[in-house]
Amino acid sequence: MFYLVAYDIPDDQRRGKVARILEDFGDRVQYSVFEMELENQSQLLEMEKRLAGVIDPQVDSVRIYFLCQGCRSKIAIMGQGEVYRDREVYIVGGEC
C-alpha cells in the first residue's frame, strides 16, 4: 500500500520528531512530505500510534493519503525527484 504523508507542525522540536518517525517508514520527497510503501495495516497503525504520541492535535496537522496503484501510476513530477519505490535489494557498505 502506497501512502503520502504531509505535515504542518509549528514547533521545531515536534516537527523534528515527526520527521524522524516518518523516516522509519519511507522517504522524504519534500520538506514536509513523505512517500512510503507499507507492507500491511499493522505498519500503518504503528506509524499512526507513534505520531499520535508526538503531535499536539490542537495546533499540528498530519495528513495521510492512501494512493491506489492506479493513482500512483498517474503521479506527475515537475522538476527534480522521483516517486518512492521500495527497493528489492539493499547494499550495505563496509569492509569484508
N, C-alpha and C positions, 0 to 999 in steps of 0.2 A: 504494500500500500504506500502510495507516494503522498507526502504531505508538504505543505508550505506553511511555515510559521513566521509570523511578523509580530513585532512587539514595539510598544512605545512606553518607556519607563523613565520618568524624570529623574530618579535618584541614581547617581553614578554607581554606588555600591550594589544596589539591587540589580541594576542593568547588567553589571559585570557578572553577577551570579547567574542571571538568566542566560546570558550568552554562554557561560561555561557549561551549564546544563545542556543547552541545545547542541553544543559541540560534541557532546557524548552520543548524540543521535544522528547528526547529519552535518552538512557543510554550510558555512556562511556564504551566501551569494550576494548579499548587500549588507550594509552596516547593521541593520536590524531585521534581516530576513534570512531564514534558513530553509533549505530543502532537505528532505530526508526520505529514505525508503525504510519503512518499519516492517519487520517480518510478521508481526502479529499484534493483536489487540492489547496484549499484556505490556508490550513495549510502549504503546501509546499511553496506557494507563499509568505506567511508571513515570513517563515524562511529565504527564499532567500532575501527578502527585508531587513530584519534585518541584515543579514550577509553582504549584499552589502553596508550598511551604516557604516560598521566597517572596512572591509578589504581594503588593498591597492592593487589594481589589478596589479600594476607594479612589486610587489615583493611577494605577497601572493598567495597561491593556496588552493582552496576549491573544492573538488570533491564530487559530489552527484551521487550515483549509485542507480538505481531502481532495486530491485530484485523481480521477479515474484514468485508466490507460489511454482512453480516447482523448481526454482533456490534456493529459501530459504530452501526448504526441503533437499537440497544437500550440505548445508554449513557444512564443516568439521572443527572441532576444535581439535587442538592438544594441550594437556596440560590443563591449567585452563580456565574456562569460560563457558558460555552458550549463546545461541542465544537469543536476546532480545524477550520477549513476553509481550505484553500489558496485564496488569492484569485486570481481570474482577471485582475483589473486592479489595478495598483498606482498610486497617485497620489503623486508626489513634489513636495513644496512647494519654493517658491523664486520668485525674480523672473524674469520672462521678458524 
